[in-house]
C-alpha cells in the first residue's frame, strides 16, 4: 500500500495540526464536500459586503 503522505516530514507538528483540523472539519460535515460547500456559501452570504474585486479580474460574485 502506498502512503499518500510519504513525502511529508514524519512527526512535523505543523503538518500534524493541519491534518487534525482537516479531519475535524470533515467529520463535522459527515465527510460530505457538498455539505461543507453549502456551509461556506452561507458564510459568503453573511459577508457579501466584504467581497472585493481585484483590478484585471473578470470573475463576478453573485451575492
C-alpha positions in Angstrom: 0.0 0.0 0.0 1.3 3.5 -0.9 1.3 6.1 1.9 -0.4 9.2 0.5 1.7 11.3 2.9 5.0 9.6 2.1 6.7 12.9 1.2 5.7 14.7 4.4 8.2 15.0 7.2 7.4 12.4 9.9 6.3 14.0 13.1 6.1 17.5 11.7 3.9 19.3 14.3 2.5 21.8 11.7 1.6 19.1 9.2 0.0 17.1 12.0 -2.0 20.1 13.2 -3.3 20.8 9.6 -4.3 17.2 9.2 -6.1 17.1 12.5 -8.0 20.3 11.6 -8.9 18.9 8.2 -10.1 15.7 9.7 -12.2 17.6 12.3 -13.8 19.7 9.6 -14.5 16.6 7.5 -16.2 14.9 10.4 -18.3 18.0 11.3 -19.8 17.8 7.8 -20.0 14.0 7.6 -17.1 14.0 5.1 -19.6 15.4 2.6 -18.0 18.0 0.4 -21.4 19.2 -0.7 -22.5 19.9 2.9 -19.2 21.7 3.5 -19.6 23.9 0.4 -23.2 24.7 1.3 -22.0 25.9 4.7 -19.3 28.0 3.0 -21.9 29.6 0.7 -24.0 30.6 3.7 -21.0 32.2 5.2 -20.3 34.1 2.0 -23.8 35.5 2.0 -23.3 36.8 5.6 -20.2 38.6 4.5 -21.2 39.7 1.0 -20.3 43.3 1.7 -16.7 42.4 2.3 -16.1 40.9 -1.2 -13.6 42.9 -3.2 -12.8 42.9 -6.9 -9.2 43.0 -8.0 -8.2 45.1 -11.0 -7.8 43.0 -14.1 -10.0 40.1 -13.0 -13.1 39.1 -14.9 -14.8 37.0 -12.2 -18.1 38.1 -10.8 -19.6 37.1 -7.5 -23.3 36.8 -7.0 -24.4 37.8 -3.5 
